[in-house]
Amino acid sequence: MKKPEFSYVRICLLLIFSAVLFAYSCEKQKKDPLFVGTWESVEQIDIGDLTFNTTRTLVLTKKTYEEVYVIRIGNSSYISAVVGRRGDLSVKGTGMTFTLKELGTCATDNDGRCTADAEWYGPGTQYYSDNIQYFKLTLTGEFEAGEFYLRLRIDTNGDGDTEDQGEDIEFERI
């Protein structure tokens, strides 16, 4: 009877190749944490006789964040302001720490009108220098995430609670 033509070396190489391929395919199947994604929160804020309709879009990766806050007066399509923050993100358990690196404001169209897009400015720019005093460089908070929702609780004004406007926000995945 004839012996198989495979040598032990070939069998070992085949096993090693199979193990590497299996490990690679398992790594590719790992899913991102539930908080990773693009999120949106729409809110109406009434101040006296004025109504502001706001849309907050938050993009989270495992290590970064970008938040763009678009403000319209009433039901107008006219955008009155855009406020942006982006930087580094660290997550431990249900805690998130946001470290601000850049500020954003509305990008303008050819007619000089504010668009929903943000232009970004970092340290050393005039816009950043003029406005960084209104922002905290580091914010920490708690989050809950599901497949289609994200809830953030962040004490943005440092008063020890998350009961103020904009400190307990629910987002939907978009």
Sequence and secondary structure as in RCSB ss.txt:
>XXXX:A:sequence
MKKPEFSYVRICLLLIFSAVLFAYSCEKQKKDPLFVGTWESVEQIDIGDLTFNTTRTLVLTKKTYEEVYVIRIGN
SSYISAVVGRRGDLSVKGTGMTFTLKELGTCATDNDGRCTADAEWYGPGTQYYSDNIQYFKLTLTGEFEAGEFYL
RLRIDTNGDGDTEDQGEDIEFERI
>XXXX:A:secstr
    S  HHHHHHHHHHHHHHHHHHHHHH    TT EEEEEEEEEEETTEEEEEEEEEEE SSEEEEEEEEEETT
 S EEEEEEEEEEEEEETTEEEEEEEEEEEEEE TTS EEEEEEEE TTSHHHHHHGGGS SEEEEEEEE SSEE
EEEE TT SS S STTSEEEEEE 
